[in-house]
Amino acid sequence: MTTVGLLTIELYVPGVTSLKEKRGIVKPLIARVRNQFNVSVAEVEDQDQLGHTVLAVAAVSASPDYVHGLLTRVAESLADWRLDAELVDYQIDLL
């Protein structure tokens, strides 16, 4: 059976003074996650709010364990990468 995994990531982006500056931090982060993990990523909340954003990461596989492990690695990588954005919280849901 096919499993869809959804990782919701809350990020704090300190020190930004404009939405353009925030996009300059968030867009490369989204691209890096897409390229490194072959997952779908979108900014889903707080696009117009300075200093805060929420990303959704989706993955599909026949194995629930694989999807959960992949999304866990994405969250751990975001926490470990030296970024201008800080991981506040994340949640993994398997559908």
Rosetta blueprint (number, residue, H / E / L):
1 M L
2 T L
3 T E
4 V E
5 G E
6 L E
7 L E
8 T E
9 I E
10 E E
11 L E
12 Y E
13 V L
14 P L
15 G L
16 V L
17 T L
18 S L
19 L H
20 K H
21 E H
22 K H
23 R H
24 G H
25 I H
26 V H
27 K H
28 P H
29 L H
30 I H
31 A H
32 R H
33 V H
34 R H
35 N H
36 Q H
37 F H
38 N L
39 V L
40 S E
41 V E
42 A E
43 E E
44 V E
45 E E
46 D L
47 Q L
48 D L
49 Q L
50 L L
51 G L
52 H E
53 T E
54 V E
55 L E
56 A E
57 V E
58 A E
59 A E
60 V E
61 S E
62 A L
63 S L
64 P H
65 D H
66 Y H
67 V H
68 H H
69 G H
70 L H
71 L H
72 T H
73 R H
74 V H
75 A H
76 E H
77 S H
78 L H
79 A H
80 D H
81 W L
82 R L
83 L L
84 D L
85 A L
86 E E
87 L E
88 V E
89 D E
90 Y E
91 Q E
92 I E
93 D E
94 L E
95 L L
